[in-house]
């Protein structure tokens, strides 16, 4: 009887350990649903129906108590990106730009201008690829080729990546681990890429859901296509958004450009 009880105890402990391991495995239900500490974080908004990040602290600079992290995806776009940079500089703000590799070609001056004003550049794959549809080798090339292009254009090295469409795909996690890269998601996505989203809606969405430490996903390009997002000729919402955030007491940080292993 004593032996039976001992075996049952061991089995119970093993079951608990297995459940704990499953809870932290990549792709687990907790990670996919944006759960933090086992509970849904009510401050995280996901207007684009994409996965939200649960561990951005690993790639954020911790240099201010009430900061937000503006990010711009899909550029660089001649004219449009320059106007974004001008608006940021006028407001004394900084941002992180997740740029597409093929859009960098021939835009050395624009890429350097991003860095010269205290901004950061991250990787957004070579062709804005949907990583759910490509092989491990293609995923690797999409990311690493963009890193090489960035270094060729600016001399800078990036250790942070954002997946297009926020889709990690079957190989994104293992590729970023192999390259020692941090992954940045987005806490607030006001759909500035959509032609049907007004400037007022973009600002209202951000201000409704913003919180200290939030990463805000914006765009300075149009995915795999050249030109600005949503057929907007100018980022007309940006001065108003910057002003509203500053009036609410927020400062602007950039994501930490360092390998998670550093």
N, C-alpha and C positions, 0 to 999 in steps of 0.2 A: 504493500500500500504506500509505503514511504517512497519507493522508487517511482511509482506511477505519479504521485504528486510532484516529484522532482522533475520528471520529464514534462509534465504539463506546465510547470513554472517556466522551464526553459523555452518551451514553445511560445508561451505568452510573451516573454521578453523579446524573442526573435521577431514576433509579429509587430511589436511596437517599434523596434529598430527599423524594420522594413518600411513601415509607414512613414517614419521620420525621414528616411532616405528618399522615398518617393516624393516627399513634399518639397525637396530642394533640387530635384533633378531638372535639367533644362527641359522645357516643354511641359512641365507639370502644370496641372490645372491652376495652381496658385499664381504661377508666373504669367500664364496666358491671359488670365482674367484681370490682371492688374491688382491683385491682392497684396496688401502690405500688412505684415504681421498677422495674416490670417483674416483680415477684415478689409472690406472695400473702402478705399480712401475717398471720402465724399468730395474732396477739393479738386480731384483730378477730372478734367473734362476731356472728352475725346470726340470732338465734333466731326472728325473725318472717319470714325469707325475703324480706327487703326489701333494696334496694341499701344499701351502707354508704358512708359518706363517706370521701373520700381527701384532702380539703384543708381540714379544719376549722381549721387554724392561721390561716386567713385571717379567721375570725370569732371566735376565742377571745381572751380577755384573757390576756396573758402576764404574770401577776402572781404566780406561785408555781411552785416546782419540782415538787412532788408534789400536783397538783390533779386533781379530777374535776369534771365539769360535769353536774349534775343538770338534767334538763329534764322539764317536765310539759306534756302535750298535751291538747287537746280541751275545756278548761274555758272560762270559769270556771263552777264548779258551787257554788251556795249550800250552805253547810255543809261540804261535802267540801273545797273549796279553802281555806276558813278553817282547817280542821283541818290541812291540809298546811302552811299558813303557820305555825301554832302549833308544829308539830313542827320545822320548819326553824329558827324563832327559838329554841326551847329548846336546839337543838344548836349554835347559832351558825353555821348554814349558810345558804347562799343558792342560788338556782336561777333558771333561765330558763323562763318559762311561754309556751308557744305556744298562743295562745287563738283560739277560733272567733268570728268577728265577731258572728253573731246571738246567741251566748251572752253577749256583753258588754252587750247592750241591757238597761238598767235595773239594771245591776250596777256603777254608778259607785263606790260605797264599796268594794266588793270588789276592783275593779281598782286603785284607789288604794292599798288595803292591800297588794297585791302589791308595788308599787313602794316603799312607805314603809319596808319592811324590807330594802332593798338588793337586791331581786330585779330581774329584767329581764323584759320582755314582748316576745314576737315574734309573728309573724303565722302563722295556720294556716288561712287562707282563711275566707270568709264562712259557708259551709254545710258545711264538711268535704268539699268536692267531690273527686271522683276526676278529676284533671286529664287523665287519658288520654281522657276522654269529652267534653271541652268545647272550644270554639273559642278562638282567640287572644284575642278580645275578652272572652269569658267568664272566661278565665284571669286577664286583667288586672283585670276587675271584682272577681273573687273575692278577689284580693290587695289591690288598692287600696282597695276599699270597707271592708275590715277595718282597714287603716291609718287611714282617716279616722275610723272608729268609735272606735278606740283613742284618737286625739287628742281626739275629742269627749268621751270619758268621763274622760280623765286629763290631757290637755294634753301627753302624751308622744308622741314620734314614733319609730316602729320602722323599723329598716333590716335586719332579719333575718327570714327566712321559713323555715318547714318545710312541705314538701308533705304533705298527708294521705296516709296509707298509704305514704309515702316514694316516691310516684309523681310523677315530674317531668312526664310527659306530653309531647306534641309541642311545646308552647309555653312551658313553665315557664321554660326557660333564657333564652329571648329576652325574656320579660316581666320576669323579675327583673333582667336586664341593663338593660332600658329604664328600670326604676324604681331602678336603682343599689342593689340589695339583695344581701346575702349570704345564702347558703343553708346551713342546718344540717341535717345528717343525724344518724345515731346509731351509735355503736360497739357498744353493748350494749343489747339490747331484751329484758328478762326477761318480757315478755308479762303485765304486771300488769293489762292490760285483759281478760284471760280469766278467767272464773269458775272454770275448772278449774285455775288456777295457784295453788298455796298460797302463803301468806306466806313459809314456809320456802324454797320453790322460788325465789321472787323474789330473796331475799337470797343464796341459794347460787349462783344463776346470775351475779349481779353480782360477787360476791366471787371466783368461779372465774376470771372473765375480765377483771377490772378491771386497768388499767395507768395510769400517770401520763399525764394529758391525755385520758383517755377521756370521751366524752359518753354519758351513760346516759339512755335514753328511757323515761320513766314517764308517768303520766296523772293529770290531776285532773278529767277529764270523760270522756264516753262517745261520742265522735265526733259524728255528726249528731243523736244523741238526748240529751235532758236527763238529768241524773243521773250518779252516779259510775260508773267503769269496772267491768266484770265484776260488776255488781250488789253491789259491796262497800259496806257502810254506812259504813265508815271506812277510811282508809289505814293499817290496823293494822300493815302491814309496815314503814312508814317509820321509826319510832324505832329499830327493830332494824337496819335497813339503815344509817342514819346512824351508829349506834354502832359497827357493824362496820367501816365505812369509816374512822371516826376512830381506832379501835383499830389499824388498819393504817397509820396515819400520813398519811391523806389530808386535805386541806383542800378547800373547796368554792368554785369560781369561777363566774362568770356569763359567758355569751357576750358578746362585744364588740358593742355596739349602735352600729355605724357602717357607713356605706356602704363597700364594698370599694375605692371610688375615693378614699376619705379617708385 
